[in-house]
């Protein structure tokens, strides 16, 4: 099988819909109000992180999708440049967000100015403090940067994104009262407590944007079969379940506390498949498909609970490395994964899990932590 196969090749039958049908789904893209903001966003948003084809983004906007998310760190800044080129003609009718991983006020504001230039816009609708997984990662200087940017008209609303520890981070951000929108991991693999935290934050008026609906993007492993040594026939047999990935999107969107779910899309097939999720209700068949999918990814996919933070005696940031590995293993984005791995400290990159007789991290969710970390170290170090 061709290693460049798209997600369509993993699903039995034909799930893609023609362009005309995609356009007809505009009625299914009825916007939801984003928390207490005045923004109205379509339930399906476009996560631009893995996209390299400008035409796919343009097609999504033409199909009625109105929320597009990128970040300063994606593809070395090239992602913002491409998104800006794709959306400049329709900018005023769209909701565009970007993010900064900066740790200081000055660095964050410099990131913002660069983002605006690359995106060809004079403002962002939402500007996120990116990948904040503990309260300590949110400091007054960063919130001051958002306040300065808002007063200058460079952003409309302030956001925080969090990849893990959602049960603590969501109520913490709500309590601080300095954030309008939270971008949070949310998918069918997570415990009910995460759903409860999302619902509570939404009741408090927080805008809720979710990511990682596909639980690591394991639909795309086959694209890297030669790199990872996967047996493509056996893998296809495991994943060839019609509608499994549509079910994952439907699972997220059935929660009315979710204002929009941003999903990465790299080609027209994926865009059309994801639009189909808006026209179908989540039902027993979907639940069965996701149960089978969960059984397969259990040893592979980190549930972002945060329980392993700080556990490794050698200092490996376990959930961060597992997330980085998912970019390569799940989405076929090896370059993005390696860039993120090399951004870790030298001490963290030097650790080799195979040198330990026993792993100190025991994942309650069944992830094979030592094997996954060793794979990341082998691929990226």
Beta strands, then each sheet from edge to edge (+ up, - down):
strand 1: 32-33
strand 2: 40-41
strand 3: 44-47
strand 4: 67-69
strand 5: 95-100
strand 6: 124-129
strand 7: 155-162
strand 8: 181-185
strand 9: 207-211
strand 10: 260-264
sheet 1: 1+ 2-
sheet 2: 3+ 4+ 5+ 6+ 7+ 8+ 9+ 10+ 3+
end
